[in-house]
Amino acid sequence: MNPVGKPGKTGSLMPVEQALARLLEMAEASPIVEREFLPLAEVEGRVLAEDLVSTLDLPPWPNSAMDGYALNLADWTGAPLPVSQKVFAGQAPEPLKSGTCARIFTGAPVPAGADCVEMQENTEVQDDGSVRFIETMSVGQNIRPQGQETTVGELILAAGTRLGPIEQGLAASLGCAGLNVVRKVRVAVLSTGDELVEPGRPLGPGQIYNSNRVVLCSWLQRLGCEVIDAGILPDDLATTRARLGGLQGVDLILSTGGVSVGEADFLGIALREEGELALWKLAIKPGKPLTVGHFRKVPVIGLPGNPASTLVTFALLTRPYLLRRQGVQDVEPLKFTVPAGFVWPVAGNRREYLRGRLEQGRAIIYRNQSSGVLRSAAWADGLVEVLEGRTLVEGDEVGFIPLSDLLG
């Protein structure tokens, strides 16, 4: 891992854009090269490891977009045309006989010699079985041309594409039984502090239940990562060294909880002993402190411990880092502007990411924006971005980042 540096002079605050750029510049942020071939049904949520190039035209032949009748427009003089054949989807038609039409169904190949399909609603079948066409027609009407969707040799999906149901369906339409995908990023998740207790166990004096690890493990799995649950680190240096030493072979150690310069900060001590450590002070709220370093050449990202701070720093910094490791190039979350449905009377010196939701086209925010209130995120459907140094009145534009995109 290359040194990641510190955010300028002591006490300065690092903008979120600068912090993300530094994370993505780290040597370990280069895409993982290992890949695996998986059946198509198993690639959902994974990242394509190589370009998907079409090996056939889609459709392979001109086909009908309608149930109706195929004809050569030059043969039509206004008089009814006899029907010379029926063409169903999945059949190979005969060439169209001159002066006739063919009964044809949606998706069926258009007979050679036909250059128009008229929908059945615009026709009248005569007593002798011939067909009268009652509307003006044009060449190419209701015919899907060969190669309309894809042609041989065309790039369909670029390497680095995250695969979902639509991408799976597109690969299936090209006859792919499976795809080469990037090997899962292996992330070890741990929490620090004697005050943390696992859900289901009784709380002791001064203790709280550990929610951050549950949030992160679930989120990482949604991102297609392989999660190694490293549990809770007690405030003990020997245990911390041993637990970290057992995490070799992972691509990232992700921790939550304070890493500082204090003598009782055992995670920080262990990282300094066998690697390097930078403490970044971010110009965002919630989530000011961020730890970046490594332990025995394994990258480490340490998130702040308050639940809302963990959520925001993971969403804005760790998530893009992990996507880049998977080979995804566009790692920025979806963001759009909406009118504010609230007042923000006091400008801050940090960019704020408020838990909010859209109602009647406006962003409203949860009543309690404390960094310790995870309930605010459960109520919200997005993060409302308020730029540093700015006040707001209702109707002013704010950035809105939907949680559906961040969690997807």
C-alpha positions in Angstrom: 0.0 0.0 0.0 1.3 3.5 -0.9 1.4 6.1 1.8 -1.9 7.9 1.8 -0.7 11.1 3.5 -2.4 13.5 5.9 -4.9 16.3 5.1 -2.5 19.2 4.9 -1.6 21.2 7.9 -2.6 20.0 11.4 -6.2 20.7 12.2 -7.4 21.3 8.7 -10.5 19.6 7.4 -10.4 17.4 4.2 -13.2 17.9 1.7 -15.0 14.7 0.9 -14.0 14.9 -2.8 -10.3 15.0 -1.8 -10.7 12.1 0.6 -12.4 10.0 -2.1 -9.8 10.9 -4.6 -7.0 9.8 -2.2 -8.7 6.5 -1.5 -9.1 5.7 -5.2 -5.5 6.6 -5.9 -4.2 4.1 -3.4 -2.5 1.1 -4.9 -4.9 -1.3 -3.4 -7.8 0.5 -5.1 -6.8 -1.0 -8.4 -9.3 -3.6 -9.7 -8.9 -7.2 -8.6 -7.6 -9.3 -11.5 -8.8 -12.7 -10.3 -12.0 -13.8 -12.0 -14.4 -16.8 -12.0 -16.8 -18.2 -14.4 -20.3 -18.5 -13.0 -23.6 -19.8 -14.4 -25.8 -17.0 -15.6 -28.3 -17.5 -12.7 -25.6 -16.8 -10.2 -24.0 -13.6 -11.5 -26.7 -11.2 -10.1 -24.9 -8.4 -8.2 -21.4 -9.4 -9.5 -19.2 -7.4 -11.7 -18.4 -8.4 -15.3 -14.7 -9.2 -15.7 -14.4 -8.9 -19.5 -16.3 -7.2 -22.3 -19.4 -9.0 -23.5 -19.3 -8.9 -27.3 -22.2 -10.1 -29.4 -21.6 -13.3 -31.4 -24.9 -13.0 -33.4 -27.3 -10.5 -34.8 -30.4 -9.8 -32.7 -32.9 -10.4 -34.2 -31.1 -13.0 -36.4 -33.6 -12.3 -39.2 -36.3 -9.7 -39.9 -39.3 -10.5 -37.9 -42.9 -9.3 -37.5 -43.7 -6.8 -34.7 -47.4 -7.6 -35.1 -50.0 -10.3 -35.7 -51.1 -9.5 -39.2 -50.2 -10.1 -42.8 -46.9 -9.8 -44.6 -46.8 -8.6 -48.2 -44.6 -7.0 -50.9 -46.0 -3.5 -51.1 -45.4 -3.4 -54.9 -47.8 -6.3 -55.3 -50.7 -4.4 -53.7 -52.9 -2.4 -56.1 -55.8 -2.0 -53.7 -57.4 -5.3 -54.5 -57.5 -8.1 -51.8 -54.5 -10.5 -51.8 -54.8 -14.3 -51.4 -53.0 -15.9 -48.4 -50.3 -18.2 -49.6 -48.9 -19.4 -46.2 -49.1 -19.0 -42.4 -45.9 -18.2 -40.5 -45.7 -18.8 -36.8 -42.9 -17.8 -34.4 -40.2 -20.5 -34.5 -40.9 -21.5 -38.1 -38.9 -21.0 -41.2 -41.2 -19.5 -43.9 -41.2 -20.1 -47.6 -40.3 -17.2 -49.9 -43.5 -15.1 -50.5 -45.3 -16.0 -53.7 -45.7 -13.0 -56.0 -49.1 -11.4 -55.7 -49.9 -13.0 -52.3 -49.7 -12.2 -48.7 -48.7 -14.4 -45.7 -50.6 -14.7 -42.4 -47.9 -13.9 -39.8 -47.7 -13.7 -36.0 -45.6 -11.6 -33.7 -41.9 -12.6 -33.6 -42.2 -14.9 -36.7 -39.6 -14.5 -39.5 -40.7 -12.3 -42.4 -40.8 -14.3 -45.6 -38.2 -13.4 -48.2 -39.8 -11.1 -50.7 -42.1 -9.4 -48.2 -41.3 -5.8 -47.2 -44.3 -4.8 -45.1 -46.5 -6.2 -42.3 -49.9 -4.8 -41.8 -51.6 -5.4 -38.4 -54.7 -7.5 -38.5 -56.8 -4.7 -37.1 -56.4 -2.8 -40.4 -57.5 -5.7 -42.6 -60.7 -7.4 -43.6 -60.8 -11.1 -44.5 -63.0 -11.8 -47.5 -65.4 -14.7 -48.0 -62.9 -16.4 -50.3 -60.1 -16.1 -47.7 -58.3 -13.3 -49.4 -57.3 -10.2 -47.4 -58.3 -6.6 -48.0 -56.0 -3.9 -46.7 -57.9 -0.8 -45.6 -55.2 1.6 -44.5 -52.2 3.2 -46.3 -49.0 1.2 -45.8 -45.3 1.8 -46.1 -42.1 -0.3 -46.8 -40.6 -1.6 -43.6 -43.8 -1.1 -41.6 -44.1 -3.3 -38.5 -40.9 -5.2 -39.4 -38.0 -5.5 -36.9 -34.9 -5.6 -39.1 -32.1 -8.1 -38.6 -29.6 -6.7 -36.1 -31.9 -4.1 -34.8 -30.8 -4.7 -31.2 -27.2 -6.1 -31.6 -24.9 -7.0 -34.5 -22.0 -9.5 -34.5 -18.9 -8.0 -32.9 -20.8 -5.2 -31.2 -19.8 -4.3 -27.5 -22.9 -5.1 -25.4 -21.7 -4.8 -21.8 -18.3 -3.4 -20.9 -16.0 -4.9 -18.3 -16.8 -3.3 -14.9 -20.6 -3.5 -15.4 -22.5 -4.5 -12.3 -24.8 -7.3 -13.3 -28.5 -7.2 -12.5 -31.6 -8.9 -13.9 -31.6 -6.9 -17.1 -28.0 -7.5 -17.8 -28.5 -11.2 -17.1 -31.4 -11.2 -19.6 -29.3 -9.5 -22.2 -26.6 -12.0 -21.8 -29.2 -14.8 -22.1 -30.5 -13.3 -25.3 -27.0 -13.7 -26.8 -26.9 -17.4 -25.8 -24.5 -17.0 -22.8 -24.9 -19.8 -20.3 -22.5 -18.0 -17.9 -20.1 -15.1 -17.6 -16.7 -14.3 -16.3 -17.0 -12.1 -13.2 -14.5 -10.4 -10.8 -13.7 -12.4 -7.8 -15.5 -11.1 -4.7 -13.7 -8.5 -2.6 -12.9 -10.1 0.8 -13.7 -7.7 3.6 -13.1 -8.3 7.3 -15.5 -6.4 9.5 -14.7 -5.7 13.1 -15.8 -3.4 15.8 -13.8 -2.0 18.7 -14.6 -1.3 22.3 -15.5 -3.1 25.6 -18.8 -1.1 25.6 -20.2 -3.2 22.7 -22.4 -6.2 23.2 -23.8 -8.5 20.5 -27.6 -8.5 20.2 -29.3 -11.2 22.2 -26.9 -10.9 25.2 -27.6 -9.0 28.4 -26.2 -5.5 28.6 -23.8 -4.6 31.4 -23.3 -1.2 33.0 -22.3 1.4 30.3 -22.7 -1.1 27.4 -24.7 -0.8 24.2 -25.7 -3.2 21.4 -23.5 -3.4 18.4 -25.6 -2.3 15.4 -22.8 -1.1 13.1 -21.4 -4.5 12.3 -24.9 -5.8 11.3 -25.4 -2.8 9.0 -22.0 -3.2 7.4 -22.1 -6.9 6.9 -25.5 -6.8 5.2 -24.5 -3.8 3.1 -21.3 -5.5 2.0 -23.1 -8.6 0.9 -25.4 -6.4 -1.2 -22.4 -5.0 -2.8 -21.2 -8.5 -3.8 -18.4 -8.7 -1.2 -17.3 -11.8 0.7 -17.7 -10.8 4.4 -15.4 -12.1 7.1 -17.1 -11.3 10.4 -14.2 -10.5 12.8 -16.5 -9.7 15.7 -15.7 -7.2 18.5 -12.2 -6.3 19.4 -11.8 -5.8 23.2 -9.7 -3.1 24.6 -6.6 -5.4 24.9 -3.5 -5.0 22.8 -2.5 -8.7 22.7 -6.0 -9.8 21.6 -6.0 -7.0 19.0 -2.7 -8.1 17.5 -3.8 -11.7 17.4 -7.2 -10.9 15.8 -5.6 -8.7 13.2 -2.9 -11.3 12.5 -5.6 -13.8 11.6 -7.1 -11.6 8.9 -4.4 -12.2 6.3 -5.8 -13.0 2.8 -8.5 -10.4 3.0 -8.6 -7.3 0.7 -9.7 -4.8 3.3 -10.1 -4.6 7.0 -13.1 -2.4 7.9 -13.4 -1.3 11.4 -15.8 1.0 13.4 -15.0 2.8 16.5 -12.5 5.4 17.6 -8.9 5.2 16.4 -6.9 7.9 18.0 -3.5 8.8 19.2 -4.3 7.8 22.8 -2.4 5.2 24.8 -5.6 3.2 25.3 -6.3 3.0 21.5 -5.1 -0.5 21.0 -6.2 -0.8 17.4 -4.3 2.3 16.5 -1.2 1.0 18.3 -1.3 -2.3 16.5 -1.7 -0.6 13.1 1.3 1.7 13.8 3.4 -1.2 14.9 3.0 -3.2 11.7 2.0 -0.7 9.1 1.1 2.9 8.7 -1.8 5.0 9.8 -3.3 8.3 8.8 -6.1 10.0 10.7 -8.1 12.2 8.4 -10.4 14.9 9.7 -13.2 15.2 7.1 -15.2 18.3 6.3 -18.5 16.4 6.6 -21.1 15.9 9.2 -21.8 13.3 10.5 -18.5 11.5 10.1 -15.5 13.8 10.8 -12.9 11.2 11.8 -11.7 8.6 9.2 -8.8 6.2 9.7 -6.8 5.0 6.6 -3.8 2.7 6.8 -2.7 -0.9 6.6 -1.8 -3.8 8.7 0.9 -6.1 7.3 0.1 -4.7 3.8 -3.7 -5.3 4.2 -5.6 -2.0 3.7 -7.5 -0.7 6.6 -10.4 1.8 6.7 -11.6 2.8 10.1 -15.1 4.4 10.2 -16.4 6.5 13.1 -18.5 4.6 15.6 -21.7 6.6 15.8 -24.3 4.8 13.6 -25.2 7.7 11.3 -21.5 8.6 11.0 -20.8 5.0 10.0 -23.5 5.0 7.4 -22.5 8.3 5.8 -18.7 7.6 5.6 -19.3 4.1 4.3 -21.7 5.3 1.7 -19.6 8.2 0.5 -16.1 6.7 0.8 -15.9 3.0 1.5 -18.5 2.0 -1.0 -16.8 3.8 -4.0 -13.5 2.3 -2.9 -15.0 -1.3 -2.9 -16.7 -0.7 -6.3 -13.4 0.4 -7.8 -11.7 -2.7 -6.4 -14.4 -4.7 -8.3 -13.5 -2.9 -11.5 -16.4 -0.5 -11.6 -15.4 2.9 -13.1 -18.4 5.0 -12.3 -18.4 4.8 -8.5 -20.1 8.1 -7.6 -23.6 7.7 -6.2 -26.7 9.0 -8.0 -27.4 12.6 -6.9 -30.0 15.1 -8.1 -31.3 18.4 -6.9 -34.7 19.0 -5.3 -36.3 21.9 -3.5 -35.7 22.0 0.2 -38.9 21.5 2.3 -37.1 22.8 5.4 -35.2 25.8 6.8 -31.5 25.7 7.5 -30.7 29.0 9.3 -27.1 28.4 10.5 -24.3 27.8 8.0 -21.8 25.2 9.0 -18.1 24.7 8.2 -18.6 21.1 7.2 -20.8 19.6 4.4 -23.9 18.0 6.1 -25.6 14.9 5.0 -29.0 14.9 6.6 -31.3 11.9 6.7 -34.3 12.9 4.8 -37.0 11.8 2.4 -39.0 13.2 -0.6 -42.6 14.3 0.0 -44.5 16.1 -2.7 -41.3 16.7 -4.6 -39.5 18.4 -1.7 -36.8 17.1 0.6 -37.8 17.0 4.3 -35.5 15.9 7.1 -35.8 13.8 10.2 -36.4 15.8 13.4 -33.3 14.5 15.1 -30.0 14.6 13.1 -27.8 13.3 15.9 -25.0 11.1 14.6 -26.1 8.5 17.2 -29.6 8.1 15.9 -29.8 5.2 13.4 -33.6 5.5 13.4 -33.2 8.7 11.3 -31.9 6.5 8.4 -34.6 3.9 8.7 -37.2 6.8 8.4 -35.3 8.4 5.4 -35.1 7.4 1.8 -32.0 9.4 1.0 -29.3 11.8 2.2 -29.9 15.5 1.8 -26.7 17.4 1.0 -26.3 20.8 2.5 -23.1 22.5 1.3 -20.7 24.1 3.8 -21.1 27.8 4.5 -24.7 27.8 3.3 -28.1 28.6 4.8 -31.4 27.6 3.3 -35.0 28.7 3.1 -37.8 26.6 1.8 -37.6 26.1 -1.9 -33.8 26.4 -2.2 -32.2 23.6 -4.1 -30.3 20.8 -2.2 -28.6 17.7 -3.4 -30.4 14.4 -2.8 -28.7 11.0 -2.8 -31.3 8.1 -2.7 -30.6 5.3 -0.3 -31.9 2.9 -2.9 -28.8 3.6 -5.0 -26.3 3.6 -2.1 -27.7 0.3 -0.7 -28.1 -1.4 -4.1 
